[in-house]
Amino acid sequence: MTAMRNRPIPGSSGIVRTMSLLGDPVLHAACEPVTDFGPALARLVEDMYATMYEARGVGLAANQIGVPSRVFVFDCPDDEDVRHLGHVVNPVLVEADGVTVRGPEGCLSLPGLEAGTPRFDHAVVEGVTVEGEPVRIAGTGFFARCLQHECDHLDGRVYTDRLTGLRRARVLRAARRAPWGRTG
């Protein structure tokens, strides 16, 4: 526990930003690779953590706060309740395999809604840190779902894009009826 005392808590110096909601064009376009690894990127990551924690989420992509850059943060347990905390700049989903599990999935950009969404049970993401250091993150179960979900965001997809038929129709209808809804 003493090791954590010497490090700042992620997001503790960040500002909570406004969440982009389903229907906002920034959520439906691919994000641009990060090329500037200066102080603005570090501030963005801090703000993303602050926003994710305020919204009680387990992951957040930059475009969810209106910034079309390839960055996401996470603080997510796996199925064994092991906590995974970090960020990835310019992530690439290099592996997504294993069994496909249809599990409940929600999104901070669709507050209060969730739907059974198929995802692979294993995922590996490679990218870099805010300092430009290479990082490789592997996850299983719920954490693998989180990694795939955030990579989808950066490619301009939301989880509803993975749904079909009645399941998709139900969640989109609920989104239109939600106080924040603007799906058209």
C-alpha positions in Angstrom: 0.0 0.0 0.0 2.9 2.4 0.6 3.9 2.3 -3.0 0.6 3.9 -4.0 1.1 6.8 -1.6 4.0 8.2 -3.6 2.1 8.2 -6.9 -0.8 10.4 -7.8 -4.2 8.9 -8.1 -5.2 8.7 -11.8 -7.6 11.6 -12.6 -7.0 13.4 -9.3 -5.7 16.4 -11.2 -8.2 16.0 -14.1 -11.3 18.0 -15.0 -14.6 16.2 -15.6 -15.6 16.8 -19.2 -18.9 16.6 -20.9 -19.8 13.1 -22.2 -20.6 12.7 -25.9 -23.9 10.8 -26.3 -25.1 8.3 -28.9 -25.8 10.2 -32.1 -22.9 12.7 -31.6 -20.9 12.6 -34.9 -17.6 12.3 -32.9 -18.7 8.8 -31.7 -19.4 7.6 -35.3 -16.1 8.5 -37.0 -12.7 6.9 -36.7 -10.3 8.8 -34.4 -6.9 10.2 -35.5 -3.6 8.7 -34.3 -1.8 10.8 -31.6 1.4 12.4 -32.8 2.0 15.0 -30.1 3.2 13.4 -26.8 3.4 16.7 -24.9 1.6 18.1 -21.8 -1.7 18.3 -23.6 -1.9 14.5 -24.0 -1.1 14.0 -20.3 -3.9 16.5 -19.4 -6.3 14.7 -21.7 -5.6 11.3 -20.0 -6.0 12.9 -16.6 -9.3 14.4 -17.7 -10.4 11.1 -19.1 -9.8 9.3 -15.8 -11.6 12.0 -13.9 -14.6 11.8 -16.3 -14.7 8.0 -16.2 -14.6 7.9 -12.4 -17.3 10.6 -12.1 -19.5 8.6 -14.5 -18.7 5.3 -12.6 -17.4 3.6 -15.7 -14.7 1.0 -16.3 -13.3 2.5 -19.5 -13.4 5.7 -21.6 -12.3 6.5 -25.1 -11.2 10.1 -26.0 -14.0 10.6 -28.5 -16.5 10.0 -25.7 -15.5 13.4 -24.4 -15.4 14.9 -27.9 -11.7 14.5 -28.6 -11.2 12.5 -31.9 -7.8 11.0 -30.8 -6.8 7.4 -30.4 -6.6 7.2 -26.6 -8.5 5.2 -24.0 -8.3 4.8 -20.2 -9.5 1.9 -18.1 -10.0 0.8 -14.5 -11.7 -2.6 -15.0 -11.8 -5.9 -13.2 -11.6 -9.2 -15.0 -13.7 -12.2 -14.2 -11.4 -13.2 -11.3 -11.9 -9.7 -9.9 -8.3 -8.6 -10.6 -8.2 -4.9 -11.2 -6.6 -3.6 -14.4 -5.7 0.1 -14.4 -4.1 2.1 -17.2 -4.3 3.9 -20.5 -3.3 3.2 -24.1 -2.3 5.7 -26.8 -2.7 4.6 -30.4 -4.1 1.2 -29.4 -4.3 -1.6 -31.9 -6.4 -4.7 -31.1 -3.9 -7.4 -32.1 -5.7 -10.4 -30.8 -9.4 -11.1 -30.2 -10.2 -14.8 -29.9 -11.4 -17.6 -27.8 -15.0 -18.3 -27.2 -17.6 -15.7 -28.1 -19.6 -14.6 -25.0 -22.8 -12.7 -25.2 -22.8 -10.6 -22.0 -24.4 -7.5 -20.7 -22.7 -4.4 -22.1 -23.3 -0.8 -21.4 -21.6 2.5 -22.4 -21.1 5.9 -20.8 -22.4 7.4 -24.0 -25.7 5.5 -23.6 -26.3 6.1 -19.9 -28.6 3.7 -18.2 -28.8 1.2 -21.1 -27.3 -2.2 -21.7 -27.8 -5.1 -24.0 -26.3 -8.6 -24.4 -23.4 -8.0 -26.8 -21.2 -10.7 -28.3 -17.5 -10.3 -27.6 -14.5 -12.6 -27.6 -13.3 -13.9 -24.2 -9.7 -12.9 -24.8 -8.2 -9.7 -26.2 -4.7 -8.2 -26.5 -4.1 -4.5 -27.3 -0.8 -2.9 -28.2 0.1 0.8 -28.2 2.1 3.3 -26.2 1.8 5.3 -23.0 1.6 9.1 -22.7 5.4 9.0 -22.6 5.6 7.0 -25.8 6.7 3.8 -24.2 5.4 0.6 -25.8 2.6 -1.2 -23.9 0.9 -4.6 -24.4 -2.3 -5.3 -22.4 -3.9 -8.7 -22.4 -7.3 -9.4 -20.9 -9.9 -12.1 -20.4 -13.6 -12.1 -19.6 -15.0 -8.8 -18.6 -11.7 -7.0 -19.1 -11.4 -8.4 -22.6 -14.9 -7.0 -23.3 -13.7 -3.6 -22.1 -10.6 -3.6 -24.3 -12.6 -4.5 -27.4 -15.3 -2.0 -26.5 -12.8 0.9 -26.2 -11.0 -0.1 -29.4 -14.4 -0.1 -31.2 -15.0 3.5 -30.0 -11.8 4.7 -31.5 -12.8 3.1 -34.8 -16.1 5.0 -34.7 -18.3 2.2 -33.4 -20.5 1.8 -30.4 -21.7 -1.5 -28.9 -25.1 -1.1 -30.5 -23.4 -1.5 -33.9 -22.6 -5.1 -32.9 -26.2 -5.9 -32.2 -28.8 -7.3 -34.6 -32.5 -7.8 -34.9 -34.8 -7.3 -31.9 -31.9 -6.8 -29.4 -30.6 -3.8 -31.5 -34.1 -2.4 -32.1 -34.9 -2.5 -28.4 -31.8 -0.7 -27.2 -32.1 2.0 -30.0 -35.7 2.6 -29.1 -34.8 2.9 -25.4 -32.0 5.4 -26.4 -34.5 7.5 -28.4 -36.9 7.6 -25.4 -34.2 8.4 -22.9 -34.0 12.0 -21.6 -30.6 12.3 -23.3 -31.7 10.5 -26.5 -30.8 11.9 -29.9 -30.1 8.9 -32.1 -31.4 10.3 -35.4 
